[in-house]
Amino acid sequence: MGYTWDISIPADTAKSTPVTRELALHPGFITRIGCKFPSGCHGMVSVRLSRGGVFQLFPLSAGQWVTGDDEEVAFSYHYDLTDRPISLLFEGASPGTTYSHAVTIRITVLPRAVASMIPLIELLTKIFGRMFGVR
């Protein structure tokens, strides 16, 4: 399942008082998280996602933020999201900005049966690629 949220971050929102929003999901495995930053952010708009405000998942480096400008920043995951809370906490800040910015959060959650096959598919892809010279 693919989830998408457009979240507006007001101008000059401090990191100490970020915009927060709970992103409700279905149980499964998170396989990808991405954030599309619009043109004009100039690396001044910062976001992060955590589980229950405790375990930071995006980015994985605790206490850090993801930034960008006219790009999507995305990471692959294999994260079990079957225990409560079945949601992530979004935090967004934009210190020093003059305008509000809307970022787009994209999360892919797959059922356990499908997600468990991903490592096998990746391994087989590498093996066949080496055998037949396909990349």
C-alpha positions as semicolon CSV with decimal commas, in nm:
position;residue;x (nm);y (nm);z (nm)
1;M;0,000;0,000;0,000
2;G;0,124;0,343;-0,085
3;Y;0,047;0,635;0,145
4;T;0,088;1,003;0,064
5;W;0,045;1,315;0,276
6;D;0,095;1,677;0,174
7;I;0,191;1,864;0,490
8;S;0,230;2,241;0,509
9;I;0,504;2,381;0,729
10;P;0,450;2,750;0,812
11;A;0,729;3,001;0,760
12;D;0,991;3,026;1,034
13;T;0,874;2,720;1,231
14;A;1,139;2,647;1,494
15;K;1,281;2,297;1,544
16;S;1,196;2,330;1,914
17;T;0,825;2,368;1,824
18;P;0,782;2,174;1,498
19;V;0,461;2,105;1,310
20;T;0,350;1,757;1,416
21;R;0,107;1,514;1,262
22;E;0,029;1,151;1,327
23;L;0,040;0,945;1,009
24;A;-0,192;0,645;1,046
25;L;-0,090;0,330;0,856
26;H;-0,205;-0,030;0,818
27;P;-0,005;-0,311;0,983
28;G;0,274;-0,457;0,771
29;F;0,634;-0,386;0,678
30;I;0,751;-0,039;0,581
31;T;0,969;-0,086;0,272
32;R;1,020;0,276;0,167
33;I;0,989;0,626;0,309
34;G;1,034;0,937;0,099
35;C;0,989;1,311;0,133
36;K;0,946;1,539;-0,170
37;F;1,078;1,888;-0,103
38;P;0,948;2,154;-0,343
39;S;1,171;2,400;-0,521
40;G;1,260;2,694;-0,298
41;C;1,323;2,504;0,027
42;H;1,699;2,556;-0,014
43;G;1,772;2,298;0,257
44;M;1,597;2,515;0,517
45;V;1,288;2,294;0,556
46;S;1,354;1,995;0,783
47;V;1,148;1,683;0,848
48;R;1,174;1,362;1,045
49;L;0,952;1,065;1,127
50;S;0,952;0,858;1,443
51;R;0,761;0,574;1,598
52;G;0,559;0,708;1,889
53;G;0,797;1,003;1,916
54;V;1,058;0,766;2,061
55;F;1,232;0,565;1,787
56;Q;1,339;0,787;1,497
57;L;1,299;0,612;1,162
58;F;1,354;0,884;0,901
59;P;1,639;0,958;0,906
60;L;1,776;0,676;1,120
61;S;2,034;0,907;1,282
62;A;1,872;1,006;1,610
63;G;1,814;1,378;1,655
64;Q;1,884;1,458;1,289
65;W;1,655;1,596;1,019
66;V;1,615;1,537;0,645
67;T;1,639;1,845;0,421
68;G;1,626;1,907;0,048
69;D;1,536;2,137;-0,239
70;D;1,337;2,037;-0,548
71;E;1,406;1,668;-0,485
72;E;1,273;1,358;-0,320
73;V;1,485;1,215;-0,041
74;A;1,398;0,848;0,006
75;F;1,533;0,542;0,184
76;S;1,456;0,171;0,162
77;Y;1,347;-0,007;0,478
78;H;1,240;-0,345;0,608
79;Y;1,072;-0,224;0,924
80;D;0,807;-0,428;1,107
81;L;0,502;-0,215;1,178
82;T;0,272;-0,478;1,325
83;D;0,278;-0,370;1,692
84;R;0,097;-0,063;1,817
85;P;0,118;0,222;1,749
86;I;0,046;0,156;1,381
87;S;0,145;0,510;1,295
88;L;0,443;0,739;1,259
89;L;0,488;1,086;1,405
90;F;0,580;1,353;1,148
91;E;0,777;1,657;1,261
92;G;0,852;1,949;1,031
93;A;1,038;2,274;1,083
94;S;1,153;2,566;0,869
95;P;1,362;2,807;1,078
96;G;1,463;3,124;0,899
97;T;1,222;3,082;0,607
98;T;0,997;3,359;0,478
99;Y;0,727;3,143;0,318
100;S;0,537;2,828;0,414
101;H;0,634;2,512;0,228
102;A;0,433;2,196;0,162
103;V;0,630;1,871;0,166
104;T;0,496;1,539;0,042
105;I;0,555;1,230;0,255
106;R;0,535;0,893;0,076
107;I;0,540;0,563;0,263
108;T;0,510;0,210;0,123
109;V;0,377;-0,061;0,356
110;L;0,358;-0,422;0,234
111;P;0,195;-0,726;0,392
112;R;0,435;-0,960;0,575
113;A;0,406;-1,232;0,309
114;V;0,507;-0,993;0,031
115;A;0,775;-0,806;0,225
116;S;0,942;-1,130;0,335
117;M;1,005;-1,216;-0,031
118;I;1,199;-0,896;-0,107
119;P;1,542;-1,019;0,017
120;L;1,503;-1,340;-0,186
121;I;1,402;-1,148;-0,499
122;E;1,701;-0,913;-0,458
123;L;1,938;-1,209;-0,415
124;L;1,801;-1,388;-0,722
125;T;1,827;-1,066;-0,923
126;K;2,197;-1,036;-0,830
127;I;2,266;-1,403;-0,912
128;F;2,096;-1,387;-1,252
129;G;2,259;-1,054;-1,323
130;R;2,604;-1,203;-1,266
131;M;2,522;-1,520;-1,460
132;F;2,389;-1,340;-1,765
133;G;2,573;-1,007;-1,741
134;V;2,255;-0,811;-1,679
135;R;2,256;-0,518;-1,439
